Amino acid sequence: MKSNLKIGLFGIGLDTYWPQFEGLKERLEGYLKVVENNIAKIHEGVVNLGLIDNPESAFEAGRTFRKEDVDIIFLYVSTYALSSTVLPVVQRAKVPVIILNLSPEASIDYKSFNKMTDRTKMTGEWLSYCSACPVPEIANVFNRTGVKFHQITGMLHNDEEAWTEISEWVEAAKVANIMAYNRLGCMGHYYSGMLDIYSDLTQQYAHFGGHVELIEVDELAGLRKAVSDAEITDRVALIQKTFDVQEDCSEAELKRAAKTSVALDKLVDKYQLGSMAYYYKGTGNFDNEDTISSIIIGNSLLTANHVPVAGEYEVKNAQAMKIMDSFGAGGSFTEYYAMDFNEDVVLMGHDGPGHIAIAEGKTKVRPLGVYHGKVGNGLSVEMQVKNGPVTMLSVVEKANGKLMLLVAEAESVAGPILEIGNTNSRYKFPIGARNFVNSWNSFGPAHHCAVGIGHIGSKIEKLGLLLNMEVNKVC
């Protein structure tokens, strides 16, 4: 969840105005300060370069933004300015640009304005409301020079819609920054024959940045051997406190899971991992099998602590889970379980780790005699995602190898679930269960996705624009 996001901010004006219209520059600088203060409430780390009013200061501003390593620039259009004053800033900075076309008030006070007798003062007053004037010029030049931009039109004050948009852009930029520096661990190997989850790791670098660390299961098993009895006792106490441990869970299995959990934390610390994908058969090697078959509790604790872990070596879904978690929405590993046509809901969940921080009530721990389709046995988690609005996200690898984001918003609803020691929830979609399944599947995602709480589709769409990724929203 650590982010070193830096936000660039500048306003624009025309230096020939200042000697002509007394107080105009100071007034516009005051508006820019309002923008800076409001953005700083969303995220600290705003680099405000003030009003840029000529080409010379524009080149200097571009150099400063590059030196400061800003991730995104907000261009506050305070009054008319020449596009030659704007272009050098963003060309040098080479980061996404959000144009803020924010009027200082809802409208000019026409009566008071027209009662003014000094034509010069009237022009100065008008110029303080003139933010919309240069935006077409700026957009034209940006388009013709290949500068990608997005715009927000509204008011400086008392405009919830505009400031919600600004907040979402900041949040999306923060997530893009987290992904750019995230260290993803890949431990083990793919689930043999599950062709949809196979992925080109270089494309993960190309779209998100970050670093992928390939890790041997033997290393986790080795760390596990060094775990002390005291560490195991402390971790068992944490598990008992965090989960609703069922009576049929043996003390031996709890200790086995606790030992692996401690080792996982040491592995994460060693490689400074922000997420992980894993799978390993573990047959023929007792230490490895003992480690992997006791991994679910530890991975669930990691997932709840902002290090999401995806099973079945589903790298793309580890990325989706990290995105959801970075937005503060959670991000639990899930797939179709069944459809309930009577209630028009889709049952979705998964075996293995769950995001216990977004569970409805306390997550249960149950013993399993066998993991379905997998080697081993041990403790597993059973949870339902909190009732209320949810968002689903899939990172999809297309036929051309490029990645896209697939999004759907739904509701997690109460009702019976399958009490089989897995994560499991009931989801109701605004387009209906049948239409959702057909539409979602038509984009060719892998059968896994990440689910998080809240409706954050608009934020994910903005993230896609910042990352230059295609985004498709099903509902």
BALO-335654 format. One record per residue: residue in three letters; z negated, y negated, x of N, C-alpha, C in turn. Coordinates in steps of 0.2 Angstrom, whole numbers, plus 2048, in hexadecimal, padded with zeros to 3 digits. Layout:
N
ALAZYXZYXZYX
...
***
This chain:
475
MET8008068048008008008007FA804
LYS7FF7FA80B8007F580F8067F180F
SER8067EB80E80D7E780E80C7E1813
ASN8117E08178117D981B8167D5819
LEU8187D581281D7D180F81C7C9811
LYS8217C68138217BF8148267BC80F
ILE8247B780B8297B480782B7AD809
GLY8317AC80A8347A580C8357A1806
LEU83379A80683479680183778F803
PHE83B78C80083D7858028407827FC
GLY84077B7FC8437777F68497747F9
ILE84D7717F585376D7F78537667F4
GLY8567627F885875B7F685D7587FA
LEU85E7527F986374E7FC860748800
ASP86174880785D74380A85F73C809
THR86673B8068687348048647317FE
TYR8617367FA85D7347F48577307F6
TRP8537327FC84C7307FD84C7287FD
PRO85072580184F71E80285171A7FB
GLN85571D7F785871A7F185371B7EB
PHE84F7207EB84B7217E58447237E7
GLU84071D7E783971D7E98357237E6
GLY8317277EA82D72C7E78307327E5
LEU8377337E583A7397E383873F7E8
LYS83973E7EE8387437F38317467F2
GLU82C7417F18257437F18237477EA
ARG8277457E58267487DF8297507DF
LEU82F7507E28327577E382E75B7E7
GLU82B7597ED82675C7F182075F7ED
GLY81E75B7E981875D7E481A7637E0
TYR8207637DD8237697D982376F7DE
LEU82676E7E48267747E881F7777EA
LYS81A7727EB8147757EC8117797E6
VAL8137777E081177B7DA8147827DB
VAL81A7827DD81D7897DD81A78D7E3
GLU81978A7E981578D7EE80E7907EC
ASN80B78C7E880478E7E68047947E1
ASN8097937DD8097997D880C79F7DB
ILE81079F7E08137A57E380D7A87E7
ALA8097A47EA8047A67EF7FF7AA7EB
LYS7FE7A87E47F97AC7E07FC7B37DF
ILE8027B47DF8057BB7DE8047BE7E5
HIS8067BB7EA8067BE7F18057B97F6
GLU8007BA7FA7FF7B58008047B6805
GLY8067B180980B7B280E8117AF80D
VAL8107A880A8167A48088187A080E
VAL81E7A081182079B816824796812
ASN82179081182478B80E827786813
LEU82D785813830780818832779815
GLY82F77880F83077180C837770809
LEU83876A80883F76880684476780B
ILE84976B80A84F76B80F85476680C
ASP85676181085A75C80D86075A811
ASN86275E81686875C81A86A76381E
PRO87076382187276982486E76B82A
GLU86C76582E86876783486176A833
SER85E76882D85776B82C859772829
ALA85F77382686077982386177F829
PHE86477D82E86578283485E783837
GLU85A77E83785377F83A84F784835
ALA85078382F84C78782A84E78E82A
GLY85578F82B85779682C85579A832
ARG85479683885179983E84A79A83D
THR84679683983F79783883E79D834
PHE84279E82F8417A482A8427AA82E
ARG8477AA8338497B08378437B183B
LYS8407AC83E83B7AD8438347AF83F
GLU8337AD83982E7AF83582E7B6832
ASP8357B98328367C08308357C0828
VAL8377BB8248367BB81D83A7C181A
ASP8387C481583B7C981183F7C780B
ILE83E7C18098417BF8038407B7803
ILE8457B38008457AC8008457AA7F9
PHE8407A57F78417A27F084379B7F2
LEU8497997EF84C7937EF84B78F7E9
TYR84678A7EA8447857E48497807E4
VAL84D77F7DF85277A7DE84F7747DA
SER84C76F7DE84976A7DB84D7647D8
THR8537637DB85775E7D985E7607DC
TYR86375B7DB86A75D7DE86975D7E5
ALA86D7617E886D7627EF8747657F1
LEU8777637F787D7667F987D76D7FB
SER8827717F98817787FB881779802
SER88477480688477480D87D774810
THR87877180C87177180E86E77880D
VAL87177C80986D78280787078880B
LEU87678880B87978E80E877790815
PRO87678B81A87478D82186D791821
VAL86978F81C86279281C86279981A
VAL86679B8158667A281386B7A6817
GLN8707A381A8747A781F8717A9825
ARG86C7A58278697A782D8637AC82C
ALA8607AB82685A7AF82485C7B6823
LYS8627B781F8657BD81D8607C281A
VAL85D7BF8148597C381085A7C1809
PRO8587C580485A7C37FD8577BC7FB
VAL85B7B97F68597B27F48587B27ED
ILE8537AF7EB8527AE7E38527A67E2
ILE8567A47DE85779D7DD85379C7D7
LEU84E7977D88497957D384C78E7D0
ASN84F78F7CA8517897C684C7877C1
LEU8477837C38417827BF84077B7BE
SER8417797B78407727B58397707B5
PRO83776A7B78307687B882D7687B1
GLU8317677AC82E7677A583376A7A0
ALA83176B79A83676E79583B769794
SER83A76379484075E79283E757795
ILE84375379684274C79883F749792
ASP83A74479383874078D83D73A78C
TYR84273C788848737787846730785
LYS84172F78083F72977E83C725784
SER83872778883572478D83A722793
PHE83E727794844727799848721797
ASN84B72179184F71C78F84C71578E
LYS84671478E84370E78E84270B795
MET84370F79A84370C7A18497077A2
THR8477017A584C6FC7A684F6FC7AC
ASP84C6FF7B184F7007B88537067B9
ARG85A7057B985F70A7BA85E70F7C0
THR85B70C7C585A7107CB8547147CA
LYS84F7127C78497167C584B71B7C0
MET85071A7BB85271F7B78557247BA
THR85A7237BF85D7287C385872C7C7
GLY8537297CA84E72D7CD84B7327C9
GLU84972F7C38457347BE84A7397BC
TRP8507387BB85573D7B98567427BE
LEU8567407C58577457CA8517497CB
SER84B7477C984574C7C98457517C4
TYR84A7517BF84B7567BA85275A7BB
CYS8557597C185C75B7C285D7617C5
SER8587667C585876C7C885E7717C6
ALA8607707C08667757BE86D7737C1
CYS86D76C7C387476A7C587776D7CB
PRO87476F7D18777727D68787797D6
VAL87577D7D18747847D187B7877D1
PRO8807857CC8877877CD88A7877D3
GLU8897817D788C7807DD8897857E2
ILE8837867E287F78B7E78827927E5
ALA8827947DF88479A7DD88C79B7DF
ASN8907967DE8977977E08977987E8
VAL8947947EC8947957F389179C7F5
PHE88C79E7F28887A47F488D7AA7F3
ASN8917AA7ED8957AF7EB89B7AF7F0
ARG89E7A97F28A47A97F68A27AB7FE
THR89C7AA7FF89A7AC8068967B2807
GLY8957B68018927BD80288B7BD802
VAL8877B77FF8807B77FF87E7BA7F8
LYS87A7BF7F88777C27F28717BD7F0
PHE8727BC7E986C7B87E786B7BA7DF
HIS8657B87DD8637B97D68607B27D4
GLN8607B17CE85D7AA7CB8587AB7C6
ILE8547A67C584F7A67C084F79E7BD
THR85179E7B78517977B484C7967AF
GLY8487917AF8427907AB83F7897AD
MET8387897AC8347837AD82F7857B2
LEU82D77F7B58287807BB8217817B8
HIS82077E7B281977F7AF81A7837A8
ASN8157877A681578A79F81B78E79D
ASP81D7927A28237967A182179D7A3
GLU81E7A179E81C7A87A08227AC7A2
GLU8287AB79E82E7AF7A08307AE7A7
ALA8317A87A98337A67B082E7A97B5
TRP8287A87B48237AA7B98227B17B9
THR8237B57B48237BC7B48287BF7B8
GLU82E7BB7B78347BD7BC8337BC7C3
ILE8307B77C582E7B57CC8297BA7CE
SER8247BC7CA81F7C17CC8227C87CD
GLU8277CA7C982A7D07CA82E7D07D0
TRP8327CB7D28367CB7D88317CB7DE
VAL82B7C87DE8267C87E38247D07E4
GLU8227D37DE8207DA7DF8257DE7E1
ALA82B7DD7DF8317E27E18327E17E9
ALA8317DA7EB8327D97F282D7DC7F6
LYS8277DC7F48217E07F78227E77F7
VAL8257EA7F28267F17F282B7F37F7
ALA8317EF7F78367F07FC8337EF803
ASN82F7EB80582C7EA80B8277F080D
ILE8247F38088207F98098247FF80B
MET82A80080782E80580983180480F
ALA8337FE8118367FD8188327FF81E
TYR82B7FF81D827801822823808821
ASN82580B81B82181181A82381781E
ARG81E81B82081F82182481E82781F
LEU82482A81E82483081A82483781E
GLY81F83B81D81E84182082284781C
CYS82584B82082985081D826857820
MET82285B81C81F86081F82186781C
GLY82486B82182687281E82D87281D
HIS83087481883787581783987580F
TYR83F87580E84187580783F87B803
TYR83F87B7FD83E8817F88458847F8
SER84588A7FA84C88D7FB84F88E7F4
GLY85688B7F485A88C7EE8598867E9
MET8548827EA85487C7E68588767E8
LEU85F8777E78648737EA86386B7E8
ASP86186A7E38618637E185C85E7E5
ILE8578627E885285E7EC85485C7F3
TYR8598607F585C85F7FC85E8587FD
SER85D85580385E84E80386084C80A
ASP86484780B86684481186183F814
LEU85D84081985783C81B85A83581D
THR86083682086282F82386482A81D
GLN86682D81886782881286082580F
GLN85B82981185482680F853820813
TYR85482081A85481B81E85981581C
ALA85F81781A86481281986280E813
HIS85F81180E85D80D80885680A808
PHE85180D80B84A80B80A848808811
GLY84B80B81784780981D84280E81E
GLY83D80C822837811823838816829
HIS83481B82983582082E83382782B
VAL83682C82D83583382B832837830
GLU82D83982F82983E83582A845832
LEU82D84983682E850835828854838
ILE82485783481D85A83681D862835
GLU81A86583981A86D83981386E835
VAL81487383180E87582D808878832
ASP80B87B83880687D83D80187883F
GLU80487183F7FF86C8417FA86B83C
LEU7FB86B8367F686A8317F1870831
ALA7F48768327EF87C8337EB87B839
GLY7EE87883E7EA8778447E4872843
LEU7E686D8407E186883E7DB86B83A
ARG7DD86F8367D88728317D3876835
LYS7D587983A7D087E83E7CB87A841
ALA7CC8738427C786F8457C386B840
VAL7C386C83A7BF8698357B886C835
SER7B38688357AC86A8367A986C82F
ASP7A487082F7A087282979E86B825
ALA79B86682979986082679F85D822
GLU7A585D8257AA8598227AC85D81C
ILE7AC86481C7AD8688167A8866810
THR7A286681279D86580D79E85E80A
ASP79F85980E7A085280B7A6852807
ARG7AC8558097B28558057B18597FE
VAL7AD85F7FE7AB8627F87A885E7F3
ALA7A385A7F679F8557F27A48507EF
LEU7A984D7F37AE8497F07B284C7EB
ILE7B48527EC7B88557E77B48567E0
GLN7AE8587E17AA8597DB7A98527D7
LYS7A884D7DB7A88467D87AE8447D4
THR7B48457D87BA8427D67BD8467D0
PHE7BC84D7D07C08517CB7BB8547C6
ASP7BE8577C17BA85B7BC7BB8627BE
VAL7B78657C37B886B7C67B58717C1
GLN7BA8757BF7B887A7BA7B387F7BD
GLU7AF8827B87AA8877BA7AD88D7BE
ASP7B388F7BC7B68957BF7B98947C6
CYS7B888E7C97BA88C7D07B588F7D5
SER7B68937D97B18967DE7B08917E3
GLU7AA8927E67A888E7EC7AC88F7F2
ALA7AE8957F37B38967F87B98927F8
GLU7BC8927F27C288F7F17C28877F2
LEU7BC8857EF7BA87D7F07BA87C7F7
LYS7B78807FB7B687E8027BD87F806
ARG7C18848047C78858077CC87E805
ALA7CB87C7FF7CF8767FD7CD870801
ALA7C686F8027C386A8057C586A80C
LYS7C586F8107C78708177CE86D818
THR7D386F8137DA86D8147DA866812
SER7D686380E7D685C80C7D4858812
VAL7CF85A8157CD85681B7D3856821
ALA7D685C8227DB85C8277E1858825
LEU7E385881E7E885381C7E784C81E
ASP7E184A81C7DF84381E7E0842826
LYS7DE84682A7DF8468317E7845833
LEU7EB84982F7F28498307F584382E
VAL7F38408297F583A8267F383482B
ASP7ED83482E7EB82F8327EF830839
LYS7F083683B7F48378417FB834841
TYR7FE83583C80583283B80682C837
GLN80082983580082383180582482B
LEU80482982780982B82280782781C
GLY80C82481880B82181280E82580C
SER81182B80D81383080881583680C
MET81683B80881784280B81B846806
ALA81F84A808822850805821856808
TYR82085C80581E862808820868804
TYR82186D80782187480482287980A
TYR81E87F80981E88480F81D88B80B
LYS82089080D81F89680A81889980D
GLY81889881481189A8178108A2817
THR8158A68168148AD8168148B081D
GLY8108B581F8108B882580C8B482B
ASN8098AE8298058AB82D7FF8A8829
PHE7F98AC82B7F38AB8277F18A3827
ASP7F18A082C7EE89982D7F3895829
ASN7F98958297FE8918257FD89281E
GLU7FD89981C7FC89A8157F6898812
ASP7F08998167EA8978147EA88F813
THR7ED88C8177EE8848177F2882810
ILE7F88848107FC88280A7F9884804
SER7F688A8037F488C7FC7ED8887FA
SER7EB8847FF7E58807FD7E68797FD
ILE7EC8777FD7EE8707FE7EE86B7F8
ILE7EE86E7F27EF86A7EC7EA8647EB
ILE7E38667EC7DE8617EB7DF85B7F0
GLY7E085D7F67E08587FB7E68537FA
ASN7EC8567F87F28527F77F184E7F1
SER7ED8507EC7EB84C7E67E78467E8
LEU7E28477EC7DE8427EF7E283D7F3
LEU7E783F7F77EB83B7FB7EF8367F6
THR7F283A7F17F78367EC7F38317E8
ALA7ED8327E77E982D7E37E78277E8
ASN7E78287EF7E58247F47EB8207F7
HIS7F18207F37F781C7F57FB8207FA
VAL7FA8267FB7FE82A7FF8018307FB
PRO80682E7F78098337F280C8397F6
VAL80A83F7F380D8457F68118497F1
ALA81784B7F381C84E7EE81C8557F1
GLY81C85A7EC81D8617EE8248637EE
GLU8258697F082C86C7F08318687F5
TYR82E8657FA8318617FF83685C7FC
GLU8348597F68398557F283884E7F5
VAL83C84D7FB83C8467FE83D8407FA
LYS8438417F684583C7F183F83A7EC
ASN83B83F7EA83683D7E583083B7E9
ALA82F83C7EF8298397F382B8327F3
GLN8318307F48338297F48328257EE
ALA8348297E88338267E182B8257E0
MET82782A7E282082A7E181D8247E5
LYS8208237EB81D81D7EF81F8167EC
ILE8258167E98278107E682280E7E0
MET8218137DC81D8127D68168117D8
ASP8138147DD80D8127DF80C80B7E2
SER8118097E68118037E98127FD7E4
PHE8147FF7DE8147FA7D880D7FA7D5
GLY8097FF7D78027FF7D48038037CD
ALA8088077CC80980B7C68078127C7
GLY8058147CD80381B7CE80A81F7D1
GLY80C8247CD8128287CF81082F7D1
SER8108337CB80E83A7CC81483E7CB
PHE8148447CF81A8487CF81B84C7C9
THR82184C7C682284F7BF8298527BF
GLU82A8567B98308597B783085B7B0
TYR83585D7AD83585F7A68318667A6
TYR82D8667A182986C7A082C870799
ALA82D86C79482F86E78E831869789
MET83486A78483586577F832867778
ASP82F86277582C86376E83085F769
PHE83486276683885F76183585D75B
ASN82F86075982B85E753828857754
GLU82685675A82285075C82784B75F
ASP82D84D76183284976483084676B
VAL82C84B76F82A84977682D84E77B
VAL82C84C78182E85078782885278A
LEU82685878B82085A79082385A797
MET81F85679B8218567A281B8567A7
GLY81B85A7AC81685A7B181885E7B7
HIS8148607BB8168647C180F8687C4
ASP81186D7C780B8707CB80A86C7D1
GLY80486E7D580386A7DB8008637DA
PRO80085F7DF7FC8597DE7FE8547D8
GLY7F98517D67FA84C7D07F78457D2
HIS7F98407CF7F68397D17F08387CC
ILE7EA83A7CF7E483A7CB7E28337C9
ALA7E482E7CC7E28277CB7E58257C4
ILE7EB8287C27EE8267BB7ED82C7B6
ALA7E88307B77E68357B27E38337AC
GLU7E48367A67E08357A07DA8397A1
GLY7D48367A27CE8397A37CE83C7AA
LYS7C98417AB7C88437B27CD84A7B3
THR7D084A7B97D484F7BA7D08567BB
LYS7D285B7B87CF8627B97D28657BF
VAL7CD8697C27CF86E7C77CE8757C5
ARG7D48797C57D38807C27D68857C8
PRO7D388B7C87D68907CD7DC8937CA
LEU7E18947CE7E78987CC7E789F7D0
GLY7E98A47CD7EA8AA7D07F18AA7D4
VAL7F58A67D17FC8A67D47FF89F7D3
TYR80389C7D88068967D780D8997D4
HIS80F8967CE8168987CB81C8977D0
GLY81F89D7D282589C7D682389B7DD
LYS81D89B7DF81B89A7E681689F7E9
VAL81689F7EF8118A47F280A8A17F2
GLY8058A57F17FE8A27F27FA8A27EB
ASN7F48A07EC7F089E7E67EA89A7E9
GLY7E68977E47E18927E67E088D7E0
LEU7DD8877E27DB8827DD7E187E7DC
SER7E287C7D57E78777D37E48727CF
VAL7E886D7CD7E58677C97E98677C2
GLU7E58657BD7E88657B67E685E7B4
MET7EB85A7B27EA8537B07F08517AB
GLN7EE84C7A87F38497A37F38417A5
VAL7F983E7A57FA8377A77F78337A1
LYS7F482E7A37F182979E7F5828798
ASN7F28287927F682678C7F881F78C
GLY7FE81D78A80181678B80781678E
PRO80A81078F81080F792811812799
VAL81781579B8188187A181F8177A3
THR8208187A98278177AC82981D7B0
MET82F8207B08318257B48368237B9
LEU8368257BF83B8237C483D8297C8
SER8448297C984782E7CD84B82B7D3
VAL84A82D7D984F82B7DE8558307DE
VAL85B82E7DC8608337DB8658337E1
GLU8678387E486C8397E987383A7E5
LYS8778367E687E8367E288383B7E6
ALA88883C7E388D8417E689083E7ED
ASN8908377ED8928347F388D8337F9
GLY8878367F78828357FC87D82F7FB
LYS87F82A7F887B8247F78768257F2
LEU8708217F286B8227EE86B81D7E8
MET86881F7E386781A7DD86081C7DA
LEU85E8177D68588177D28598187CB
LEU85681D7C885681F7C185081E7BE
VAL85081A7B88498177B58498197AE
ALA84381A7AB84281B7A483B8197A2
GLU83B81579D83481379A832817794
ALA82C81979482A81D78E82381C78C
GLU820820788819820787816827788
SER81082778B80C82D78C80882E786
VAL80983378280583477C80083977C
ALA7FB8397777F683E7777F9844773
GLY7F684A7747F88507717F7856776
PRO7F885C7737F78627777FB86277D
ILE7F88657837FC8667897FB86D78B
LEU7FF86F7907FE8767927F9877797
GLU7F387A7967EE87A79A7EE88079F
ILE7F387F7A47F58847A97F38827B0
GLY7EF87D7B17ED87B7B77F28777BB
ASN7F68737B77FB86F7BA7FA8687B7
THR7FE8637BA7FF85C7B680385D7B0
ASN80285A7AB80685B7A58048557A0
SER80A85279D80984D79880E84D793
ARG80D84978E812849788815842788
TYR81C84178881F83B78982483A783
LYS82383478082783277A82C82C77D
PHE83282D77B83782877E83A824778
PRO83C81E77983E81A77484581C771
ILE84982077584F82277384F829770
GLY84982C77084883376E848838773
ALA84583E77384484377884B84577A
ARG84F84777485684A77585A845779
ASN85B83F77785F83A77A85D838782
PHE85683878285483778985683C78E
VAL85584378C85684879185E848792
ASN86284778D86984778E86B841793
SER86983B79286A83579586883679D
TRP86283879D85F8397A486283E7A8
ASN8648437A58678497A986E8477AB
SER8728427A78798407A887983D7AF
PHE87483A7B28758367B887483B7BE
GLY8728427BD8728467C286C8467C7
PRO8668447C48608447C885E84B7CA
ALA85A84B7CF8568527D18518537CB
HIS84F8597CA84B85A7C48448587C5
HIS8428557CA83B8517CB83C84A7CA
CYS8378467C883783F7C882F83D7C9
ALA82E8377C98288347CA8268307C3
VAL8208317C181E82D7BB8188297BD
GLY8188237BA81281E7BB81181A7B5
ILE80B8177B58098147AF80B80D7AF
GLY80C80A7A880F8047A78178047A7
HIS81A7FF7A48217FE7A38237F97A9
ILE8267FC7AE8287F87B482F7F97B6
GLY8337FA7B083B7FB7B283E7F57B4
SER83C7EF7B283F7E97B483D7E87BC
LYS8377EA7BE8357E97C58397EE7C9
ILE83A7F47C783E7F87CB8467F67CB
GLU8487F37C684F7F07C68507EB7CB
LYS84A7E77CC84A7E17D184A7E57D8
LEU8467EA7D98467ED7DF84D7F07E1
GLY8507F37DC8577F57DE85B7F07E0
LEU85B7EA7DD85F7E47DF85D7E27E6
LEU8577E27E88557E07EF8577E57F4
LEU8577EC7F28597F17F78617F27F6
ASN8647EF7F286C7F07F186D7F77EF
MET8697F97EA8698007E786B8007E0
GLU86F8047DE8718057D786B8077D3
VAL86A8047CD8648067C98678077C2
ASN86580D7BF86780E7B886080F7B4
LYS86080C7AE85A80C7AA85C8107A3
VAL8598157A285B81A79D858817796
CYS85281479684F81179184880E793
***
